[in-house]
Amino acid sequence: MDAGDRTGMNLSYRLIARRALRVIRDRRGAVIVEFAFVAIPFIALMLAILQTSLVYFAAEALETGVEASARNVITGKAQLADATGRTQGMTDAQLAERYRQAACAALPPFLKCAKLLVEVKSAATWDTIDSTVPTLTYDSAGKVTNNFAYDLGSGGAIVLVRLMYPWPIEADPLVLLANRGARTRLLVATSVGKSEAYR
């Protein structure tokens, strides 16, 4: 290597070093880089807050629906309607479906009626009412296969009305809201009361 080549290489290294120092000293893009570090956790946090809010909103709507449905049982209105239905030849499955449809009518439109699950149990005393949430079973298509109880009881009975709704979890970046599979949360609303004497 001759002296001219070395001088040319030194000049190239100096030029590269100057450009590198200029890039390092340049602060114009620092805000964009800092935002990139903060943006991903911020967006994840916003999605988690939004999804959690939607779950609580849907759960409150389900609670309102179960109170309206239970009121019909506690006042005896549902039992009298079932007695009339039986005289017209309706089966227990048809009566249960009619009650489920009535419960669905008490829900807001964003809760789809086809997904609503209803369970009604009765007992003679507070101690004997079974309040455990049923374990859901599914077929290969993901449809619930449980046969839920439908027993309105008679006047003076302790009655449990439970509405269940599988709520879809669309985005769950920071918290684990799903409790049934990877993208579903089972919302459960229960009301227990003593039915009035009715005629």
KESERO-861455 format. One record per residue (C-alpha): residue in one letter; x, y, z. Coordinates in nm, 2 decimals, padded with zeros to 4 digits. Example, Ala and Ser with C-alpha at 12.3 -4.5 7.8 and 13.67 -1.06 7.14 Angstrom:
BEGIN
  type      px      py      pz
     A   01.23  -00.45   00.78
     S   01.37  -00.11   00.71
//
This chain:
BEGIN
  type      px      py      pz
     M   00.00   00.00   00.00
     D   00.14   00.34  -00.09
     A   00.09   00.66   00.10
     G  -00.18   00.79  -00.13
     D  -00.39   00.48  -00.06
     R  -00.35   00.53   00.31
     T  -00.45   00.89   00.29
     G  -00.76   00.80   00.09
     M  -00.85   00.53   00.35
     N  -00.80   00.77   00.64
     L  -01.01   01.02   00.46
     S  -01.29   00.76   00.42
     Y  -01.27   00.66   00.79
     R  -01.29   01.03   00.89
     L  -01.58   01.09   00.66
     I  -01.77   00.78   00.80
     A  -01.68   00.88   01.16
     R  -01.81   01.24   01.10
     R  -02.13   01.11   00.95
     A  -02.18   00.86   01.24
     L  -02.12   01.14   01.49
     R  -02.37   01.36   01.31
     V  -02.63   01.09   01.33
     I  -02.56   01.02   01.70
     R  -02.59   01.39   01.78
     D  -02.90   01.44   01.58
     R  -03.21   01.45   01.81
     R  -03.48   01.51   01.56
     G  -03.59   01.15   01.55
     A  -03.57   01.08   01.92
     V  -03.93   01.15   01.99
     I  -04.04   00.90   01.73
     V  -03.81   00.63   01.87
     E  -03.93   00.71   02.23
     F  -04.29   00.69   02.12
     A  -04.23   00.36   01.96
     F  -04.11   00.22   02.29
     V  -04.41   00.36   02.48
     A  -04.68   00.31   02.21
     I  -04.70  -00.07   02.23
     P  -04.76  -00.10   02.61
     F  -05.00   00.21   02.59
     I  -05.21   00.05   02.32
     A  -05.21  -00.29   02.50
     L  -05.32  -00.11   02.82
     M  -05.60   00.08   02.64
     L  -05.73  -00.25   02.48
     A  -05.72  -00.42   02.82
     I  -05.92  -00.13   02.98
     L  -06.17  -00.14   02.69
     Q  -06.22  -00.52   02.70
     T  -06.26  -00.52   03.08
     S  -06.52  -00.24   03.06
     L  -06.71  -00.43   02.80
     V  -06.71  -00.74   03.02
     Y  -06.84  -00.55   03.32
     F  -07.10  -00.37   03.11
     A  -07.23  -00.70   02.97
     A  -07.23  -00.86   03.32
     E  -07.44  -00.57   03.46
     A  -07.69  -00.61   03.17
     L  -07.72  -00.98   03.25
     E  -07.78  -00.89   03.62
     T  -08.06  -00.66   03.52
     G  -08.21  -00.94   03.31
     V  -08.19  -01.20   03.58
     E  -08.37  -00.97   03.82
     A  -08.66  -00.91   03.58
     S  -08.68  -01.29   03.50
     A  -08.67  -01.38   03.87
     R  -08.94  -01.13   03.95
     N  -09.18  -01.33   03.73
     V  -09.10  -01.65   03.92
     I  -09.12  -01.49   04.27
     T  -09.45  -01.33   04.20
     G  -09.60  -01.66   04.06
     K  -09.66  -01.51   03.71
     A  -09.43  -01.77   03.55
     Q  -09.58  -02.06   03.74
     L  -09.94  -01.96   03.64
     A  -09.82  -01.92   03.27
     D  -09.67  -02.27   03.29
     A  -10.00  -02.41   03.43
     T  -10.18  -02.26   03.14
     G  -09.93  -02.39   02.90
     R  -09.96  -02.74   03.03
     T  -10.33  -02.74   02.98
     Q  -10.26  -02.64   02.62
     G  -10.04  -02.95   02.58
     M  -09.69  -02.78   02.61
     T  -09.41  -03.00   02.72
     D  -09.16  -02.91   02.99
     A  -08.89  -02.84   02.72
     Q  -09.13  -02.60   02.55
     L  -09.21  -02.43   02.88
     A  -08.84  -02.39   02.95
     E  -08.78  -02.25   02.61
     R  -09.07  -02.01   02.65
     Y  -08.92  -01.89   02.98
     R  -08.58  -01.85   02.82
     Q  -08.73  -01.64   02.54
     A  -08.90  -01.42   02.80
     A  -08.57  -01.38   02.99
     C  -08.41  -01.29   02.66
     A  -08.66  -01.02   02.61
     A  -08.54  -00.85   02.93
     L  -08.19  -00.83   02.79
     P  -08.04  -00.55   02.58
     P  -08.00  -00.61   02.21
     F  -07.62  -00.66   02.22
     L  -07.67  -00.98   02.41
     K  -07.78  -01.24   02.15
     C  -08.07  -01.45   02.25
     A  -07.93  -01.77   02.09
     K  -07.63  -01.77   02.33
     L  -07.84  -01.72   02.65
     L  -07.84  -02.02   02.89
     V  -08.11  -02.04   03.16
     E  -08.13  -02.25   03.47
     V  -08.42  -02.24   03.73
     K  -08.41  -02.45   04.04
     S  -08.63  -02.47   04.35
     A  -08.61  -02.61   04.70
     A  -08.81  -02.62   05.01
     T  -08.56  -02.44   05.23
     W  -08.27  -02.20   05.19
     D  -08.02  -02.46   05.31
     T  -08.12  -02.71   05.04
     I  -08.10  -02.49   04.73
     D  -07.81  -02.59   04.51
     S  -07.63  -02.27   04.41
     T  -07.32  -02.42   04.24
     V  -07.26  -02.30   03.88
     P  -07.29  -02.60   03.65
     T  -06.99  -02.72   03.45
     L  -07.06  -02.67   03.09
     T  -07.01  -02.95   02.84
     Y  -06.96  -02.89   02.46
     D  -07.00  -03.09   02.15
     S  -06.74  -03.10   01.87
     A  -06.89  -02.78   01.71
     G  -06.85  -02.59   02.04
     K  -07.22  -02.58   02.13
     V  -07.33  -02.63   02.49
     T  -07.49  -02.97   02.54
     N  -07.61  -02.94   02.90
     N  -07.97  -02.99   03.00
     F  -08.03  -02.72   03.25
     A  -08.28  -02.76   03.53
     Y  -08.62  -02.59   03.49
     D  -08.82  -02.62   03.81
     L  -09.02  -02.31   03.91
     G  -09.14  -02.47   04.23
     S  -09.47  -02.37   04.40
     G  -09.58  -02.09   04.63
     G  -09.34  -02.05   04.92
     A  -09.05  -02.23   04.76
     I  -08.70  -02.10   04.74
     V  -08.62  -02.04   04.37
     L  -08.29  -01.98   04.21
     V  -08.28  -01.82   03.86
     R  -07.95  -01.82   03.68
     L  -07.87  -01.66   03.34
     M  -07.54  -01.75   03.18
     Y  -07.39  -01.60   02.87
     P  -07.07  -01.69   02.69
     W  -06.91  -01.34   02.62
     P  -06.65  -01.33   02.34
     I  -06.31  -01.18   02.44
     E  -06.18  -01.01   02.13
     A  -05.86  -00.85   02.26
     D  -05.70  -00.96   02.59
     P  -05.34  -00.83   02.58
     L  -05.26  -00.77   02.95
     V  -05.52  -00.95   03.16
     L  -05.67  -01.30   03.14
     L  -06.04  -01.24   03.12
     A  -06.13  -01.56   02.94
     N  -06.25  -01.84   03.17
     R  -06.40  -02.08   02.91
     G  -06.15  -02.15   02.64
     A  -05.91  -01.91   02.49
     R  -06.15  -01.64   02.38
     T  -06.47  -01.67   02.59
     R  -06.58  -01.56   02.93
     L  -06.88  -01.72   03.09
     L  -07.09  -01.44   03.25
     V  -07.32  -01.56   03.52
     A  -07.60  -01.37   03.69
     T  -07.80  -01.54   03.97
     S  -08.10  -01.44   04.17
     V  -08.24  -01.64   04.47
     G  -08.57  -01.56   04.64
     K  -08.87  -01.70   04.80
     S  -09.18  -01.72   04.58
     E  -09.50  -01.56   04.70
     A  -09.82  -01.75   04.76
     Y  -10.01  -01.72   04.44
     R  -10.33  -01.86   04.30
//
